[in-house]
Amino acid sequence: MVPDPLNLPYPLVMYDAVGVRQETGKQARLLNSILLENPLKLSSEVLQQKLKEYVGHTPIQVVAGAILGIVLALVINNCY
């Protein structure tokens, strides 16, 4: 049985792509800056492991992806 496309959680995925992941990037930047100060006197091996700061998408990228997905779905639907 094929799921109804209208019941899939597209808004939730788009919210995650923009909001939650950008917040993760902000936290990673803050933690990386704290690690540069090294207040815990960590070894140099630990300090070499930086967190990824760019894990999300910009709102423009999400909107462009949504538009591209709709256009591709319409094109493929018309072909078959």
C-alpha positions, -999 to +999 in steps of 0.1 A: +000+000+000+014+034-011+011+061+016-009+092+008+016+120+001-005+145+019-001+126+051+037+127+051+054+151+075+068+175+050+064+206+072+081+188+101+111+179+079+113+215+065+112+229+101+140+205+111+161+215+081+159+252+090+153+256+127+166+227+147+198+221+126+207+258+126+204+259+164+227+229+165+252+249+144+250+278+168+257+256+197+287+240+179+302+274+172+299+284+208+314+251+220+342+254+196+350+289+208+350+277+244+373+248+235+397+274+219+400+291+253+406+256+269+393+264+304+393+227+313+430+223+304+423+195+279+450+178+259+459+189+224+444+157+210+410+165+223+412+201+212+418+190+176+383+175+173+361+204+163+323+202+160+307+207+126+292+242+126+272+241+093+246+213+097+214+230+086+199+247+055+191+283+051+154+292+046+160+300+009+175+265+004+145+249+020+120+269-001+141+261-033+141+224-024+103+224-018+097+242-052+121+218-070+104+188-054+069+200-065+081+208-100+098+174-104+068+156-091+046+173-116+070+166-145+073+129-136+036+126-131+029+140-165+055+117-181+039+085-168 
